[in-house]
Amino acid sequence: MPIKVETLVLGPVGANTYIITDSQSGLSAVIDAGDFNERLKEALVGKNVKYILLTHGHFDHILGVPALKEFTGAEVAIHPDDADCLKDAGKSLALSAGGFSQIPMQADLLVSQGDVLNLGETEIKVMHTPGHTKGGVCYIIEKDRIIFTGDTLFALTVGRTDFEGGSDEEMLESVTRLSRLDGDYTIYPGHNRSTTLENERRRNRYMSRRIK
């Protein structure tokens, strides 16, 4: 049976929070959490959450993580290059974006290129995709042909590169690597609607500029 994906739009700028559940084991993971409110709490009732997987360290994806961890006991995973964002409201942009309150915390797991996390029968592969931040990652579930791209790849565009740690060159390299994956995938981005990798290969101007 395919993995179940639930989407909630949370936090101060409306970032996507995803709840994924392995059909066989019933284990769940939450991908990004810009807030922890009653909607998310209700969505997690009865779920056994093993991981909180962060695509990057910006405030609009992490402000709800401390309370979510307290509620679920799940392990928090982030790339080492963005790990300090969990402890520093300056690095997460929480201060400069409007002085949002952030509870400092540490990650439980540091994930890097090629790592694999097991969620019951589901394998979640980590692809390091810097460009929006130094520690941006995508989470790939090959058996279900799904990629959670955070703020790396959106429908018809890519994430901003003008924040500290952003890089046009690294972003182009990251989307090029995504474009070279075999076959099609459903893309679940950090903001706005889902898309497909094939659609982005054909219509996303950043992928059309990909490195040869």
C-alpha positions as CSV (number, residue, x, y, z in Angstrom):
1,M,0.0,0.0,0.0
2,P,1.3,3.5,-0.8
3,I,2.4,5.8,2.0
4,K,-0.3,8.3,3.2
5,V,0.5,12.0,2.8
6,E,-1.5,14.7,4.7
7,T,-0.9,18.4,4.1
8,L,-1.5,21.3,6.5
9,V,-0.6,24.9,5.8
10,L,0.8,26.4,9.0
11,G,2.9,29.2,10.4
12,P,3.3,32.9,9.9
13,V,3.8,32.7,6.1
14,G,1.8,29.6,5.2
15,A,4.4,26.9,4.8
16,N,3.4,23.3,4.1
17,T,3.6,20.8,6.9
18,Y,3.4,17.2,5.7
19,I,2.4,14.1,7.8
20,I,3.4,10.9,6.2
21,T,2.4,7.5,7.5
22,D,3.8,4.1,6.5
23,S,0.8,1.8,5.7
24,Q,2.4,-1.4,7.0
25,S,3.8,-0.2,10.4
26,G,1.6,2.8,11.1
27,L,4.7,4.8,11.9
28,S,4.5,8.5,10.9
29,A,6.9,11.4,10.3
30,V,6.2,15.1,10.2
31,I,8.0,17.1,7.5
32,D,8.6,20.8,8.6
33,A,6.5,22.5,11.2
34,G,6.1,26.3,11.0
35,D,3.7,26.2,13.9
36,F,2.2,23.8,16.4
37,N,-1.4,24.4,16.8
38,E,-4.7,22.6,17.4
39,R,-5.0,21.6,13.8
40,L,-1.7,19.8,13.8
41,K,-2.4,18.3,17.2
42,E,-5.7,16.9,16.1
43,A,-4.1,15.6,12.9
44,L,-1.6,13.7,15.0
45,V,-4.1,12.0,17.4
46,G,-3.5,8.3,17.3
47,K,-0.3,8.5,15.3
48,N,3.0,7.2,16.3
49,V,5.4,9.9,15.1
50,K,9.0,8.6,14.8
51,Y,10.7,11.6,13.0
52,I,10.4,15.3,12.5
53,L,12.2,15.8,9.3
54,L,13.3,19.4,8.4
55,T,14.0,20.4,4.9
56,H,16.0,23.5,6.0
57,G,16.3,25.8,9.0
58,H,14.3,28.9,8.2
59,F,11.8,30.0,10.8
60,D,8.7,29.4,8.7
61,H,9.5,25.7,8.7
62,I,10.8,25.2,12.3
63,L,9.0,27.5,14.8
64,G,6.6,24.7,15.8
65,V,9.3,22.0,16.2
66,P,10.0,22.4,19.9
67,A,6.3,22.0,20.9
68,L,5.9,19.2,18.3
69,K,8.8,17.3,19.7
70,E,7.4,17.7,23.2
71,F,4.0,16.4,22.1
72,T,5.3,13.4,20.1
73,G,8.7,12.5,21.5
74,A,9.9,12.2,17.9
75,E,13.5,12.7,16.8
76,V,14.3,15.9,15.0
77,A,16.5,15.6,11.8
78,I,18.2,18.4,9.9
79,H,21.3,18.8,7.8
80,P,24.4,19.9,9.8
81,D,24.8,23.1,7.8
82,D,21.4,24.3,9.0
83,A,21.5,22.8,12.5
84,D,22.4,26.1,14.2
85,C,19.1,27.6,12.9
86,L,17.3,25.6,15.6
87,K,19.3,27.4,18.3
88,D,19.7,30.8,16.8
89,A,16.7,33.1,15.8
90,G,19.1,35.2,13.8
91,K,20.2,32.4,11.6
92,S,16.7,31.1,11.2
93,L,15.6,34.6,10.1
94,A,13.0,34.6,12.8
95,L,14.3,38.0,14.1
96,S,14.8,39.8,10.8
97,A,11.4,38.5,9.4
98,G,9.4,40.1,12.2
99,G,10.8,39.2,15.5
100,F,9.1,35.9,15.8
101,S,9.6,34.1,19.1
102,Q,11.7,30.9,18.7
103,I,12.5,28.4,21.4
104,P,16.1,27.2,21.0
105,M,16.7,23.5,20.7
106,Q,19.1,20.9,19.3
107,A,18.6,18.3,16.6
108,D,18.6,14.6,17.4
109,L,19.8,13.5,14.0
110,L,22.1,15.2,11.5
111,V,21.3,13.9,8.0
112,S,23.5,14.3,4.9
113,Q,23.6,13.3,1.3
114,G,22.8,9.6,0.8
115,D,21.5,8.9,4.3
116,V,18.5,6.6,4.5
117,L,15.9,6.8,7.3
118,N,13.6,3.9,7.8
119,L,9.9,4.6,8.6
120,G,8.6,1.1,9.1
121,E,8.7,-0.4,5.6
122,T,9.3,3.0,4.0
123,E,12.8,4.1,3.1
124,I,13.4,7.9,3.1
125,K,16.5,8.9,1.2
126,V,18.2,12.3,1.8
127,M,19.4,14.4,-1.0
128,H,21.5,17.5,0.0
129,T,20.2,20.4,-2.2
130,P,21.8,23.6,-1.1
131,G,20.9,26.9,-2.9
132,H,18.1,28.3,-0.7
133,T,20.2,27.5,2.4
134,K,23.5,25.7,2.9
135,G,21.8,22.8,4.6
136,G,18.7,22.4,2.4
137,V,17.7,18.8,1.7
138,C,15.0,16.9,-0.2
139,Y,13.5,13.7,1.2
140,I,12.9,11.1,-1.5
141,I,10.6,8.0,-1.2
142,E,11.5,6.0,-4.2
143,K,8.9,3.2,-3.9
144,D,6.1,5.8,-3.9
145,R,7.8,8.1,-6.3
146,I,7.5,11.1,-4.0
147,I,9.9,14.0,-3.2
148,F,9.5,16.5,-0.4
149,T,11.5,19.4,-1.8
150,G,11.2,22.1,0.9
151,D,12.2,25.5,-0.6
152,T,14.4,24.0,-3.2
153,L,11.9,23.3,-6.0
154,F,8.4,24.7,-6.3
155,A,5.8,24.5,-9.1
156,L,7.4,26.4,-12.0
157,T,10.1,28.1,-9.9
158,V,12.7,27.5,-7.2
159,G,13.4,28.9,-3.8
160,R,15.0,32.3,-3.2
161,T,18.8,32.5,-3.1
162,D,19.2,36.1,-1.7
163,F,19.2,35.1,2.0
164,E,22.4,34.4,3.9
165,G,23.7,31.0,2.8
166,G,21.8,31.2,-0.5
167,S,23.6,30.6,-3.8
168,D,22.3,30.8,-7.4
169,E,25.1,28.4,-8.5
170,E,24.3,25.9,-5.8
171,M,20.5,26.1,-6.6
172,L,21.1,25.4,-10.3
173,E,23.3,22.4,-9.4
174,S,20.6,21.1,-7.0
175,V,17.7,21.4,-9.4
176,T,19.9,19.8,-12.1
177,R,20.5,16.8,-9.9
178,L,16.7,16.6,-9.3
179,S,16.0,16.8,-13.0
180,R,18.3,13.8,-13.6
181,L,16.5,11.4,-11.4
182,D,15.0,8.6,-13.3
183,G,11.3,8.8,-14.2
184,D,8.6,10.9,-12.7
185,Y,7.9,11.8,-9.1
186,T,5.2,13.8,-7.3
187,I,6.8,16.9,-5.8
188,Y,5.5,18.2,-2.5
189,P,7.2,21.6,-2.0
190,G,7.5,23.8,1.1
191,H,5.0,26.3,-0.1
192,N,2.0,26.3,-2.5
193,R,0.7,23.4,-4.6
194,S,2.2,20.1,-5.5
195,T,3.5,19.3,-8.9
196,T,5.4,16.6,-10.8
197,L,9.1,16.3,-11.7
198,E,8.2,15.7,-15.3
199,N,6.1,18.9,-15.4
200,E,9.0,20.8,-13.9
201,R,11.4,19.3,-16.4
202,R,9.2,20.6,-19.2
203,R,8.0,24.0,-17.8
204,N,10.3,25.2,-15.1
205,R,12.7,27.7,-16.6
206,Y,15.3,27.0,-13.9
207,M,15.4,23.3,-14.9
208,S,15.6,24.3,-18.6
209,R,18.8,26.1,-17.6
210,R,20.2,23.0,-16.0
211,I,23.9,22.2,-16.1
212,K,24.7,20.0,-19.1
